[in-house]
Amino acid sequence: MNISQAAQRSGLSTKTLRYYESIDLLQPARGPNGYREYSRADVETLQFIQRARACGFSVDEVRQLLALHRDPARQSHDAKQLVEEKLQQIELQLQALKAMKVTLRELADSCAGDDSPECAILSQLANRD
């Protein structure tokens, strides 16, 4: 199948497919005319990549997961370790977001939000109390 068909079947854009090829996540065959020829296995790989990216894995982490997926001698604990590490990262991000939410709520609550030029939000951000 051509790149447009592979993009449609995988749910990704043709630009994304070209990008994944440029960073060696996927290497579709080339026909005699030089055009990319995607197989079902290529589309399955694209869907794997898409699902991994939707879980927050970076391109390098996806590369590691793909290597494990393709290795028949893999050990499941390696994949689990990558997921556990991602979970730890997500927990840290959630804590940071919760702290950011508290700060933003405090900023919003400190401002009258009226027609006055005085703004507690801007003063606090400028570190002028």
N, C-alpha and C positions, 0 to 999 in steps of 0.2 A: 504494500500500500504506500501511497505517497505521503508527504509530510502533512498535508491538509487532512487526509483521512486519519492518520495517526493522531493528530492533534484533536480531532473531533472525538475519536474513540477514547482517548485518554483524558479528555476534559481540560487539556492544556492548550496554550496558544502555540502557534508555529514558532514564534520568537523564543518561547521558553524551551521548545524542543531543540532549537539551534543552540541556545545557551547551554543546555545540558550536554549537547555534543561537544561544544567548544571546551568544556571543563572535564571532558572524558567520563561523564557518568553513563553515557550511552554512545554506542558506535554503530549506527545503522549501516547496513550494506549500501554500496553504491552500484547502480546499474551501469550498463555500457555507456549510457548518455551522461553519466556523472551525477544523476539525481539520487537523492536518498531513497532507499527502499526499506520500509519498516515492516518487521514481522510481527506476528501475534506476541511473541516473547518480548519484543521491544516495547509494545504497548503495555504489556504486563509490568515491565520494568518501569515505564513511565508512571503507571498507576501506583506502584510501590513507592516511587520517589514522591509522588504527590501526597500520598497518605503519610509518609514519614515527615514531609515538610509541614503538613497540617498539624502534626503533633509537636511542632516546634524544633525539630532537629535541623541543625545547620547543614550546609552542603557537605562539609567534611564529615559530620556525623552520619549523614545519609550514605556517603561513600563507604564508611565503615560497615554500616548495616547492609549495604548491597554486597560488600565483600563477604560478609557472613552468610547472607542469603545464597550466594553463588557457590559457597564452599561446602561440599557434601561432608567434609570432615569437621565441620564447625561444632562448637560446643555451646549449648543454649545459654550457659552462664555468661558468655561474652555479650550476647544481645541483652540479657537482663541487666548486666552491669551498665551498659549504655543507657538503658531506660531509667535505671535508678539514679544515675548521674543527672539525667535530664529532669527527673522529678525533684532532685535537690535544687537544681538551678531555678525551677519554676517556684518552689517554696520560697527561695530568697527573693525572687521577683515579686511574689505575692506580698511578702512582708514589706518590701520597699513601696509597693503600690498602696498598701494600707496606711503606711506612714505618710505618704504623699496625700492621701485622701484626708487624713486628719489635719494636716497642714493647710490644705486648700479650704477645708471647712472652717478652720479658725480664721483664715484670711477673709473668707466671704462673710463670716459672722462679725468681723471687726469693722466692716465698712458700712456706712449709712446707705450708700447707694442712691444718694439724692443729687441735686443739681449743684451742690457745693464743690469747689475745686479741691477741697481737702479730701484725701483718700487714704485711709489707713492701710489698704492693701499696698498701694504704691510706696507709702512711707516704710512699711515693714520690708518690702522687697529691696528698697534702697537702704535699709538698715538705719532709718531715721525714725525714731519713736516719737 
